[in-house]
């Protein structure tokens, strides 16, 4: 029986990966997490499958700013795959405190790579972001190996960690791949993120601030993807990949205003909103990000959940489980 180590497994995307592994495979799971702002063990206990399958999960508390010590390594015996999702990911906080993001995202990744040199695993997946490419002009969709142009410290630290991964693959011949993922949504997301925050504000008759251009005419745009589709892509790539390569996991493009309007329609309440020029007031908030998803499609991967269906179910779930909105 195989074992996957998921760093950040108590985080939003990480917990959905844990859930997916328990549902779709017979693997055991080891979670490495420090349970900070993003990590929450309730994400695990709230899973419908948790009580039935929790015997397959081992949780280890660890802060990856420090190298893994001998005691942690003893708990990580027989790891086949490493999915490295642990990261600090909030743009505002990276602008306020860049060094902490360097420590979490660059140093933390280096510590995991050094551990991987000792194992080594059958595969190490580094979970990165579309933001490493910077803002995408209208009509442009970045491919996996396009140039970087980080617009904020968060993006820069993810790009730096990507380069470390590629360097370790080249230097030590470790089986490493990198994924770029866009705006992920789903159940049990942190309330500071756009979708749960927008749900909360609409339900409370508050004004939603929408990221726009400097003229306050065009809303910011992102590609949106449900976390279960992300898990499916990671599972697919665990079996079908080329070591040292990069892969875009891409959703469907919608403007932030369209997303807010979709939420208002689902919860059946009016949307009060203001378009705000975030980039001029807070440099680092780019208007549009976009990725090209051709590569995974040509490899034979298909996303199981459509945006419309997964969005509808997620919003209704969060309204019915409103503890995740506060």
C-alpha positions as CSV (number, residue, x, y, z in Angstrom):
1,X,0.0,0.0,0.0
2,X,1.4,3.4,-1.0
3,X,1.7,6.5,1.2
4,X,1.4,10.1,0.2
5,X,2.8,12.9,2.3
6,X,0.7,16.1,1.9
7,X,2.3,19.2,3.4
8,X,-0.4,21.7,4.4
9,X,-2.9,18.9,4.6
10,X,-5.0,20.8,7.1
11,X,-5.2,23.8,4.7
12,X,-8.0,24.4,2.3
13,X,-6.7,22.7,-0.9
14,X,-4.6,20.3,1.1
15,X,-7.6,19.0,3.0
16,X,-9.5,18.4,-0.2
17,X,-6.5,16.4,-1.4
18,X,-6.6,14.3,1.7
19,X,-10.3,13.8,1.2
20,X,-9.8,12.8,-2.4
21,X,-7.0,10.3,-1.6
22,X,-9.3,8.7,1.0
23,X,-12.2,8.4,-1.5
24,X,-10.3,7.5,-4.7
25,X,-7.4,5.4,-3.6
26,X,-6.3,2.9,-0.9
27,X,-3.2,5.0,0.0
28,X,-2.3,6.0,3.5
29,X,-1.9,9.8,4.1
30,X,0.6,11.6,6.2
31,X,-0.1,15.3,6.9
32,X,2.6,17.7,7.8
33,X,1.1,21.0,9.0
34,X,1.8,23.8,11.6
35,X,-1.8,24.8,12.0
36,X,-1.4,28.5,11.6
37,X,-3.8,31.0,10.0
38,X,-4.7,28.7,7.2
39,X,-4.5,25.3,8.9
40,X,-7.5,23.9,10.7
41,X,-8.1,20.3,11.8
42,X,-11.8,20.9,11.6
43,X,-11.4,20.7,7.8
44,X,-10.6,17.0,8.3
45,X,-13.2,16.2,10.9
46,X,-15.9,17.9,8.8
47,X,-15.4,15.4,5.9
48,X,-18.2,12.9,5.5
49,X,-15.7,10.2,5.0
50,X,-13.5,11.1,8.0
51,X,-14.8,8.7,10.7
52,X,-14.7,5.8,8.4
53,X,-11.2,6.4,7.0
54,X,-9.3,8.4,9.6
55,X,-7.3,5.3,10.5
56,X,-5.4,5.8,7.2
57,X,-4.3,9.3,8.2
58,X,-1.3,10.3,10.4
59,X,-1.0,14.0,11.4
60,X,2.4,15.5,12.3
61,X,2.8,19.0,13.5
62,X,5.8,20.8,12.0
63,X,6.9,24.3,10.9
64,X,8.8,23.9,7.6
65,X,11.0,26.9,8.3
66,X,13.1,24.4,10.2
67,X,14.7,21.3,8.6
68,X,12.9,18.0,9.4
69,X,14.5,16.5,12.5
70,X,15.2,12.9,13.2
71,X,12.0,12.4,15.2
72,X,9.8,13.6,12.3
73,X,11.7,11.6,9.8
74,X,11.1,8.5,11.8
75,X,7.4,9.2,11.5
76,X,7.7,9.5,7.7
77,X,8.8,6.0,6.8
78,X,7.9,4.5,3.5
79,X,6.6,7.7,1.8
80,X,6.0,7.1,-1.9
81,X,4.8,10.5,-3.0
82,X,5.2,14.0,-1.7
83,X,2.6,16.6,-2.5
84,X,4.1,19.9,-1.3
85,X,1.1,22.3,-0.8
86,X,2.2,24.0,2.4
87,X,2.7,27.7,1.7
88,X,1.8,31.2,2.8
89,X,-0.5,32.5,0.1
90,X,-2.2,35.8,1.0
91,X,-1.0,38.7,-1.2
92,X,-1.8,41.4,1.3
93,X,0.3,39.8,4.0
94,X,3.2,39.2,1.6
95,X,3.2,42.9,0.9
96,X,3.2,43.7,4.6
97,X,5.8,41.1,5.6
98,X,7.8,39.8,2.6
99,X,10.5,38.0,4.7
100,X,8.0,35.7,6.3
101,X,6.9,34.5,2.9
102,X,10.5,33.9,1.9
103,X,10.9,31.8,5.0
104,X,7.7,29.8,4.5
105,X,7.7,29.4,0.7
106,X,11.4,29.3,-0.3
107,X,13.1,28.1,2.8
108,X,10.2,25.7,3.6
109,X,10.4,24.2,0.1
110,X,14.2,23.9,0.4
111,X,13.8,21.9,3.6
112,X,11.3,19.6,2.0
113,X,13.6,19.1,-1.0
114,X,16.5,18.2,1.2
115,X,14.3,15.7,3.0
116,X,13.3,14.3,-0.5
117,X,17.0,13.8,-1.3
118,X,17.2,11.4,1.7
119,X,14.0,9.3,0.8
120,X,13.8,9.7,-2.3
121,X,10.1,9.5,-3.2
122,X,8.6,8.2,-6.4
123,X,7.4,11.7,-7.1
124,X,7.6,15.2,-5.6
125,X,4.9,17.6,-6.7
126,X,5.4,21.3,-6.0
127,X,2.1,23.1,-6.0
128,X,2.6,26.6,-7.4
129,X,0.5,29.5,-8.7
130,X,-0.5,31.3,-11.8
131,X,0.7,34.5,-10.2
132,X,4.4,33.7,-11.0
133,X,3.7,34.9,-14.5
134,X,2.3,38.2,-13.4
135,X,-0.6,40.0,-15.1
136,X,-2.0,38.6,-18.3
137,X,-3.0,41.1,-21.0
138,X,-6.4,40.4,-22.6
139,X,-6.3,37.4,-24.9
140,X,-3.0,36.1,-23.4
141,X,-2.9,32.7,-21.6
142,X,0.5,31.7,-20.2
143,X,2.0,28.3,-20.9
144,X,3.9,26.3,-18.4
145,X,7.4,27.5,-19.4
146,X,6.7,31.1,-20.2
147,X,8.8,33.8,-18.4
148,X,8.1,34.9,-14.8
149,X,7.0,38.5,-13.9
150,X,6.0,38.3,-10.3
151,X,3.7,41.2,-9.3
152,X,4.0,40.8,-5.5
153,X,6.3,39.2,-2.9
154,X,4.0,36.1,-2.6
155,X,4.3,35.4,-6.3
156,X,8.1,36.0,-6.2
157,X,8.5,33.5,-3.4
158,X,6.5,30.8,-5.3
159,X,8.6,31.5,-8.4
160,X,11.8,31.1,-6.3
161,X,10.6,27.8,-4.9
162,X,9.8,26.6,-8.4
163,X,13.4,27.3,-9.5
164,X,14.7,25.4,-6.5
165,X,12.6,22.4,-7.5
166,X,13.8,22.5,-11.1
167,X,17.4,22.9,-9.8
168,X,17.1,19.9,-7.5
169,X,15.6,17.8,-10.3
170,X,18.6,18.8,-12.6
171,X,21.3,18.5,-9.9
172,X,20.1,15.5,-7.9
173,X,17.9,13.8,-10.4
174,X,14.9,13.9,-8.1
175,X,11.6,13.0,-9.6
176,X,10.0,16.5,-9.3
177,X,7.2,18.2,-11.2
178,X,5.6,21.7,-10.8
179,X,1.9,22.6,-11.1
180,X,0.4,26.0,-11.6
181,X,-3.1,26.4,-10.3
182,X,-5.5,29.4,-10.5
183,X,-8.2,30.6,-8.1
184,X,-9.3,27.5,-6.3
185,X,-12.7,27.5,-4.5
186,X,-14.7,24.9,-2.6
187,X,-16.1,23.9,0.8
188,X,-14.2,24.8,4.0
189,X,-12.3,27.7,2.4
190,X,-10.8,30.4,4.7
191,X,-13.3,33.3,5.2
192,X,-10.8,35.9,4.1
193,X,-10.9,34.6,0.5
194,X,-13.1,36.3,-2.1
195,X,-15.9,33.8,-2.4
196,X,-16.7,33.1,1.3
197,X,-16.2,36.8,2.0
198,X,-18.6,37.8,-0.8
199,X,-21.2,35.3,0.5
200,X,-21.0,36.8,4.0
201,X,-21.3,40.4,2.8
202,X,-24.2,39.6,0.5
203,X,-26.1,37.8,3.2
204,X,-25.4,40.7,5.6
205,X,-26.5,43.4,3.0
206,X,-22.9,44.8,3.0
207,X,-21.1,46.3,0.0
208,X,-18.7,44.0,-1.8
209,X,-15.6,45.7,-3.1
210,X,-14.7,44.5,-6.6
211,X,-11.1,44.7,-7.9
212,X,-11.1,46.8,-11.1
213,X,-9.0,48.8,-13.5
214,X,-7.9,52.4,-12.8
215,X,-11.0,53.8,-14.6
216,X,-13.3,51.6,-12.4
217,X,-14.9,50.2,-15.6
218,X,-13.5,46.7,-15.9
219,X,-13.5,44.1,-13.2
220,X,-10.5,41.9,-12.4
221,X,-10.6,38.5,-14.0
222,X,-9.4,35.0,-12.8
223,X,-9.8,31.4,-13.8
224,X,-11.8,29.6,-11.2
225,X,-11.6,25.8,-10.4
226,X,-13.1,23.6,-7.7
227,X,-10.6,22.0,-5.3
228,X,-11.8,18.5,-6.3
229,X,-10.8,19.1,-9.9
230,X,-7.4,20.2,-8.5
231,X,-7.1,16.9,-6.6
232,X,-8.1,14.9,-9.7
233,X,-5.3,16.6,-11.7
234,X,-2.7,15.9,-9.0
235,X,-3.7,12.3,-8.9
236,X,-3.6,12.1,-12.7
237,X,-0.1,13.7,-12.8
238,X,1.2,11.3,-10.1
239,X,0.8,8.5,-12.6
240,X,1.3,10.4,-15.9
241,X,4.1,13.0,-15.9
242,X,7.6,13.7,-17.1
243,X,10.1,14.4,-14.4
244,X,11.3,18.0,-14.3
245,X,8.2,19.3,-16.2
246,X,5.5,21.8,-15.4
247,X,1.7,21.5,-15.8
248,X,-1.1,24.1,-15.7
249,X,-4.3,23.1,-13.8
250,X,-6.8,25.6,-15.3
251,X,-10.4,26.5,-14.5
252,X,-12.9,28.7,-16.3
253,X,-12.3,32.4,-16.6
254,X,-14.8,34.7,-14.9
255,X,-14.5,38.3,-13.8
256,X,-14.7,39.0,-10.1
257,X,-18.0,40.9,-10.7
258,X,-19.5,37.9,-12.5
259,X,-18.5,35.7,-9.6
260,X,-20.2,38.1,-7.1
261,X,-23.3,38.2,-9.4
262,X,-23.4,34.4,-9.5
263,X,-23.3,34.3,-5.7
264,X,-26.1,36.8,-5.3
265,X,-28.3,34.9,-7.7
266,X,-27.7,31.6,-5.8
267,X,-28.4,33.1,-2.3
268,X,-31.3,35.1,-3.8
269,X,-30.2,38.5,-2.4
270,X,-29.3,41.7,-4.2
271,X,-25.6,42.5,-4.8
272,X,-24.3,45.8,-3.4
273,X,-20.9,46.5,-4.9
274,X,-18.3,49.1,-5.7
275,X,-15.6,48.8,-8.3
276,X,-12.3,49.7,-6.6
277,X,-8.9,50.4,-8.3
278,X,-7.0,48.1,-6.0
279,X,-3.8,48.1,-8.0
280,X,-3.2,51.8,-7.8
281,X,-3.9,51.9,-4.1
282,X,-2.2,48.6,-3.3
283,X,0.4,47.7,-6.0
284,X,0.7,43.9,-6.3
285,X,-3.0,43.2,-7.0
286,X,-2.9,42.4,-10.7
287,X,-6.1,42.9,-12.8
288,X,-6.0,39.6,-14.8
289,X,-4.3,36.2,-14.5
290,X,-4.7,33.5,-17.1
291,X,-3.1,30.1,-17.9
292,X,-3.2,27.9,-21.0
293,X,-4.5,24.4,-20.1
294,X,-3.8,22.7,-23.4
295,X,-1.0,20.5,-22.1
296,X,-3.1,18.5,-19.6
297,X,-5.9,18.2,-22.1
298,X,-3.6,16.8,-24.7
299,X,-2.4,14.3,-22.1
300,X,-5.9,13.0,-21.8
301,X,-7.0,14.6,-18.6
302,X,-10.6,15.8,-18.3
303,X,-12.1,17.9,-15.4
304,X,-15.0,16.1,-13.9
305,X,-16.8,19.1,-12.4
306,X,-18.1,22.0,-14.4
307,X,-17.8,25.5,-12.9
308,X,-21.6,26.0,-12.9
309,X,-22.4,22.8,-11.1
310,X,-19.6,22.9,-8.6
311,X,-20.1,26.6,-7.9
312,X,-23.8,26.2,-7.2
313,X,-23.2,23.3,-4.8
314,X,-20.3,25.0,-3.0
315,X,-22.2,28.2,-2.4
316,X,-25.2,26.3,-1.0
317,X,-23.0,24.2,1.2
318,X,-21.3,27.2,2.6
319,X,-24.6,28.9,3.3
320,X,-25.7,25.8,5.2
321,X,-22.4,25.6,7.1
322,X,-21.9,29.2,7.9
323,X,-19.3,28.7,10.5
324,X,-16.9,28.7,7.5
325,X,-18.0,32.2,6.6
326,X,-16.8,33.9,9.8
